[in-house]
């Protein structure tokens, strides 16, 4: 059984993306210059720069007792930090691991 419902203009979630009207771009103030990116219709690319919690080669603590060294780092699509670490000492059969930054702490001493 198919239900045919009337689409209310306030409820746009039922429409496919192609039918949703997009906002028009705002005019630039006179003080701003138009770049080549603006003329082509594309937005200028944003460069995301943020500080890392640990540097590569830093000694860190994973869990309550595992000591490790940071081998590589990268960011997820959401901007969260992922670290590839090498466990120093007893690694329980897994010397290389990938962990989130929240699971690591700096190793003191």
GIWOPE-V417425 format. One record per residue. N is the residue number from 0. RES is the residue in one letter. SS is DSSP state (H for helix, E for strand, L for the rest). NEAR is the number of other ideal C-beta (glycine too) atoms within 12 Angstrom. D_CENTER is the distance of its C-alpha to the mean C-alpha in Angstrom with 1 decimal. Layout:
n & res & ss & near & d_center
N & RES & SS & NEAR & D_CENTER
N & RES & SS & NEAR & D_CENTER
This chain:
n & res & ss & near & d_center
0 & X & L & 3 & 42.1
1 & X & L & 4 & 40.0
2 & X & L & 6 & 39.3
3 & X & L & 7 & 39.4
4 & X & L & 8 & 37.9
5 & X & L & 9 & 38.1
6 & X & L & 14 & 34.7
7 & X & L & 10 & 34.8
8 & X & L & 12 & 33.3
9 & X & L & 9 & 31.4
10 & X & L & 11 & 29.8
11 & X & H & 14 & 27.7
12 & X & H & 12 & 25.6
13 & X & H & 16 & 28.3
14 & X & L & 14 & 28.2
15 & X & L & 9 & 26.5
16 & X & H & 10 & 23.8
17 & X & H & 7 & 26.4
18 & X & H & 12 & 28.8
19 & X & L & 14 & 26.7
20 & X & L & 10 & 27.6
21 & X & L & 9 & 25.0
22 & X & L & 6 & 25.3
23 & X & L & 6 & 27.2
24 & X & L & 11 & 25.9
25 & X & L & 8 & 27.4
26 & X & L & 9 & 30.0
27 & X & L & 12 & 29.3
28 & X & L & 8 & 31.4
29 & X & L & 7 & 34.3
30 & X & L & 6 & 32.9
31 & X & L & 11 & 29.8
32 & X & L & 12 & 30.3
33 & X & L & 16 & 29.3
34 & X & L & 14 & 27.3
35 & X & H & 10 & 27.5
36 & X & H & 13 & 24.0
37 & X & H & 16 & 25.5
38 & X & H & 11 & 28.6
39 & X & H & 10 & 26.9
40 & X & L & 11 & 25.2
41 & X & L & 12 & 21.6
42 & X & L & 10 & 19.3
43 & X & L & 15 & 18.7
44 & X & L & 8 & 15.4
45 & X & L & 8 & 13.1
46 & X & L & 6 & 12.3
47 & X & L & 11 & 9.5
48 & X & L & 8 & 11.3
49 & X & L & 12 & 11.0
50 & X & L & 12 & 13.4
51 & X & L & 20 & 13.0
52 & X & L & 23 & 14.8
53 & X & L & 31 & 16.9
54 & X & L & 17 & 18.3
55 & X & L & 18 & 19.3
56 & X & L & 15 & 22.7
57 & X & L & 24 & 22.4
58 & X & E & 25 & 24.3
59 & X & E & 34 & 22.6
60 & X & E & 25 & 23.8
61 & X & E & 35 & 22.3
62 & X & L & 19 & 23.9
63 & X & L & 8 & 27.3
64 & X & L & 15 & 29.1
65 & X & E & 26 & 27.1
66 & X & E & 25 & 26.8
67 & X & E & 34 & 24.3
68 & X & E & 28 & 23.2
69 & X & E & 34 & 19.7
70 & X & E & 25 & 19.9
71 & X & E & 22 & 16.5
72 & X & E & 27 & 12.9
73 & X & E & 18 & 9.6
74 & X & E & 19 & 5.8
75 & X & L & 14 & 4.3
76 & X & L & 8 & 3.1
77 & X & L & 9 & 2.4
78 & X & L & 15 & 2.5
79 & X & L & 18 & 5.4
80 & X & E & 27 & 8.1
81 & X & E & 26 & 10.2
82 & X & E & 34 & 13.8
83 & X & E & 25 & 16.7
84 & X & E & 37 & 19.8
85 & X & E & 26 & 23.5
86 & X & E & 28 & 25.6
87 & X & E & 21 & 28.8
88 & X & L & 16 & 31.9
89 & X & L & 13 & 32.1
90 & X & L & 19 & 29.0
91 & X & L & 12 & 30.5
92 & X & L & 8 & 30.3
93 & X & L & 15 & 26.6
94 & X & L & 18 & 26.4
95 & X & E & 19 & 22.9
96 & X & E & 27 & 20.0
97 & X & E & 23 & 16.2
98 & X & E & 30 & 15.0
99 & X & E & 22 & 12.4
100 & X & H & 28 & 13.0
101 & X & H & 14 & 14.8
102 & X & H & 22 & 17.3
103 & X & E & 31 & 18.4
104 & X & E & 23 & 20.9
105 & X & E & 17 & 22.6
106 & X & L & 19 & 25.9
107 & X & L & 8 & 28.8
108 & X & L & 6 & 31.8
